[in-house]
Amino acid sequence: MADTPDCDLRSLSPLQLFERVTEQGEKVRALKAGKAPKDEIDAAVRMLLSLKLSYKTTTGQDYQAGLPPKDLVLINNGTTKEEDEDLVDPWNVQTSNAKGVDYDKLIVRFGSSKIDTDLIIFLERATGQKPHHFLRRGIFFSHRDMDQVLDAYENKKPFYLYTGRGPSSQAMHVGHLIPFMFTKFFLEVFDVPLVIQLTDDEKYLWKDMTIEKAHEYARENAKDFFACGFDVNKTFIFSDLDYLGTSAGFYKNIVKVQKHVFFNQVKGIFGFTDSDCIGKISFPAIQAAPSFSSSFPQIFNGKENIQCLIPCAIDQEVLQRLAHSSCLTLLCYPPQLSDTAFRGPSGYSDNSQCFPSTDMNWFFHTFHGRASSGINKHAFSGGRDTIEEHRKYGGNCDVDVSIMYLTFFLEDDDRLEQLKQAYTSGELLTGELKKVLIETMQPLVAAHQERRKQVTDEIVKQFMTPRKLAFEF
């Protein structure tokens, strides 16, 4: 039977069509080189011709290998950018909309899928565990083929988790905790290997810091991962600057990705210019490579066909999509707009309004001394100007920073809803709400700080040494 498209080609962007044609062309060449049966080759060729016709119909241009569609201002996944459209890529998140980034539009533009009730029910049925509150509240809102991972889990097929961090400072702040809280939930529920990439090379290329400082930050950030509670027997943490020189499998996968991604693509997707160093241009392949299990032969015994689930911000999704789509599954959450702000499930309108001071940038090593004053003085409030007005009209949960933090860090759904209703009705005052936030955050951070104090250089070495984990492959 002839191959047929697995989706409506009319829904694809010009760049997505270009990538489909390129992929199908490689498939045809592989079939011919492998002397596949004639009917199989003919079916693949017919599919290639159909894709090329769709490409020309959409773009008005003939397909040319290595030359993505012209005359389009490409952003992110290759869609055209309108004047008022959000800019979201791994290094920039910008919006002109007072209500913040429109994540529903991003889902359409990036070609991912919304995490709906059916998928959450599927997760609960497959794992027997109550879904994490990040899922229940729509904080992690988008996915790419998550259902395939759940199918694999139900059928006892192997997969692994991959996440990472760019170590731009010596210590992590509370906003950085979000993806790792979620990853830890999956690690415990699925009981699979976890790899954590520290992109110290990226920070050296993009930031004004020495390579030694970037490497130092990577090792310091590894201590925070231990404090998050990750199991050393199930977790491998690696610095790019260290691991790239020791793993032939990792480097081979980087080169494979580099060969199949063209400069015009990364230039259009990431906005690189002629003044950018070549290290930036080649870096996306380094971040894509861990999604291939053969990058970690010591963990997977050299197996190359193991699926990968990646909890990440949606601004990172395009980097991971450079890897072959059949080898990875993406799960996304809203990106931070800056180091001092992150977006809630409904969006919090203005970054400078919500976080007017770095006193709201709570790093774990300084949190206790600044928490109360930082929250009371600088957390933007949705309350009214006077107590009388607040009692009469109530507060605005959509812009209140205390509500935003509680949405992320207060696990009790009933308690959160009770607080929202009380604040909206005017029963709960702003000062009382901030007190609840302080009482919620202090024990969480205190526990993290205490665990971090226990980290020794030997523990860091254990996590970061390439080795077999507690799984058989």
PyMOL commands that set and color helices and strands:
alter all, ss='L'
color gray80, all
select helices_A, chain A and resi 9-11+14-33+38-59+103-110+117-127+133-136+146-154+174-190+200-206+211-227+240-243+248-260+263-270+278-291+293-295+297-300+314-320+325-327+351-354+358-360+367-378+387-393+401-409+413-425+430-453+457-464
alter helices_A, ss='H'
color red, helices_A
select strands_A, chain A and resi 74-75+79-80+87-89+92-94+113-114+142-144+159-165+194-198+235-239+307-313+329-333+336-338+341-342
alter strands_A, ss='S'
color yellow, strands_A
deselect
rebuild
show_as cartoon
